[in-house]
Structure formats: C-alpha cells, structure tokens
Amino acid sequence: MTDTGALEGWADEALAEPSARKSIEAVRAGKEQAVGPLVGAVMKKSGGQADAKDVQEILLDRIRAL
C-alpha cells in the first residue's frame, strides 16, 4: 500500500500512543533504529499492507518535525 494519506494517518495514530514516547525520544537522540516499534504499530494498523520503508520515512520526518 502506498496511499500516502492513509500511511500518514496511521503514522500520526502510532505517534500519539503513550507507548510511542520512548521510541520518539530515542530517535530524537539520534537512534533512528528505535523507530522500529512505531513502524510495527503502523504495519499492524494497515493489516500488513503498508510499505515498511515508506512508513519509516514518514515516521522519521514526523519525529524530526516535533
């Protein structure tokens, strides 16, 4: 799935979850691999249909913008 709107929506939902705070802080500290659990959350929301690379890029962009 490459529907950017849907991917961004799921990414925003994943970032809003309380469990995301630890991953967000780690990524902001320079540990980009910490985005993994957030990618997993989006993949779960998409039923496994999302492109993981696209999801990772969206999440990293969103985190950097915080």
N, C-alpha and C positions, 0 to 999 in steps of 0.2 A: 504494500500500500504506500502510495506516495502523495496522498491528499494532504497538502501542507496545512490546511485549516484544521483538519481532524488531528494531525500529529501535534500541532501547536496547542490545541485544546487539551489533549491528553497530557502533554508535557506540563502545561500550567496546572492541571489537576495533580500530577505527581509532585510538582514542586510545592504545592500548597499543603500537602500532607505533613503532619507533625513529624513523622519519621524521616522526612527529607532533610531536615535541618543539619544533621550530622554530615551527610554527603555534600550538601551545599557548602558548608564551612570548609570541608576538606578540599573541595575543588577550588574554592576561592583562595585557599592557602597554597595552591599550586599542584595539588594531587589530582590531575584530571582523571585518573583511573577510578577515582571514588564516585564517578558518575554512573558506574555500573548498576548499582541497585535502582537508581532512578530510571535507567534505560529498561531494566527488568519490569518496573512498575508500568511503564508505558506499553511495553510489549504485552503485558497481562491485560491492560485496558483495551488493547487493539485485538485481542484474541490471537496474538502471534502474527498478525498480518502486517505490522509496521516494519519498515526497513530500519534495522538497528543503527546503521551508520547515520541515516538522516535524523533519527531520534537523538542520537548522541550529539550531533552538531547543533540541533535546536536547543537541547538542554544546556549545553556549554554556552551558547550565545545568551540564553536567558539568564544563566547564573552570572555571567560576566557583566550583564547589564544591571544586576541588582545593586 
